[in-house]
Amino acid sequence: MFIDKVKLELKAGNGGDGLVAFRREKYVPLGGPAGGDGGDGGSVIFVVDTNKSTLLDLRYTKFIRAKDGEKGKTKRMHGESAEDVLVKVPLGTIVRDLKTNEVIADLCDKDGRAIICQGGKGGLGNYHFASGRNSAPEYAKMGQMGEERKVEVELKLLADVGLVGFPSVGKSTFLNMVSKARPEIADYHFTTLRPYLGLVQNPDGFSFVCADLPGLIEGAAQGKGLGHEFLRHIERCRVILHIVDMGSEEGRDPLDDFKIINEELGAYDQELLKRPMVIVANKMDLAGADENLRRFKKAHPDLEVFETMTMAGEGLQAVLYRVEELLKKTPSFALIQKEENTVKRYTYTKKEDEFRIVNEGGHNWRVEGDKIKRIFENADLKSEEGIYRFARILKNMKVDQKLREAGCQDGDSVYIEDYGFVFEEDI
């Protein structure tokens, strides 16, 4: 079974909390603060496994979570950091953030790896906060939250050459004859229900990977037939090998076939039409093939056409040598979508506020913002000193002042994340 797209929920581990502790040992006077740091949470990392060819292993995996780091220990000992979770994926996998639709990883190298969700850093123990003014701090930092994402994992085959053409034009037979790949072959449409990869090696030792993609039909780019499911695999191919049935075995006109397939490629991505293309006139042993070839060459005098009979293995080597020539001078194409405007314009943008005040009505207010969230997650609200420290940070950020300016009054409720405070005016 070929699986090339799955959706996952990922959660990195949280960092362990720092510890509030003091060294109290006989013969150790004034031991002082000795709370250790928390361990780091585990990250979710995608790594390339060249032994995999599909995303089948992830099909029934909906949620992947790394473990949290351990809390800090006494005697300034660090809590143990959690191990990273390694998710093995095939070469050619991309990872897209479902919320932003941004490609966050393109794993197209055999040693590729990418941190998709970063584990949270461990919190600092109380010994870090000892000072001349406070030699016995009863405060430690909480561990940071690990990142979490909903992602779509998609496999785009890493093939140098992509075979395109209508169903039953001989693509599978071609791949079968030039490589050790064994795609299904039968005399009906859509025999190929999943892409097949084959390694082709010329007599001179040059080798390349060729992909047999399911047959396209008119309207494939809009979702008709099976081809639309696999058009994206052509994006990585450096050379397109277009096979045309010159024998009109299916009753179609070869000129129309060629035009329709190119229109579908262009409808999916205009850049595909700029790729080097090798035209293969197949089934030249059938009646009417010579006449169709003459018409084709007259309509496209600028195109080089190779005559083949794939069932008999005739004419294939000339095609492979031509593909070799093109591959040697054709660079790899970037997969990540190109920006419409390639010229960067640098403009001044106002720095965003560190927080926002939201009036929820009923004397309820909420303070939002990424910086506020990070400070809240690191605050120790279980100790009185931690609460005072958190309050001082908010005051220095002028959160109190902004609340007053927005209309917050004494006794109103102020929420940060899921924590509520009672607002009181300074006396």
Secondary structure by P-SEA (a helix, b strand, c coil): cccccccbbbbccccbbbbbcccccccccccccbbbbbbbcccbbbbbbcccccccccccccbbbbbbbbcccccccccbbbbbbbbbbccbbbbbccccccccccccccccccccbbbbbbbbccccccccccccccccccbbbccccbbbbbbcccccbbbbccccccaaaaaaaacccccccccccccccbbbbbbbbccccbbbbbbbccccccccccccccccccccccccccbbbbbbcccccccccaaaaaaaaaaaaaaacccccccbbbbbbccccccaaaaaaaaaaaacccbbbbbbccccccaaaaaaaaaaaaaaccccccccccccccbbbbbbbccccccccccccccbbbbbcaaaaaaaaacccccaaaaaaaaaaaaaaaaaaaaaaacccccbbbbcccbbbbbbccc
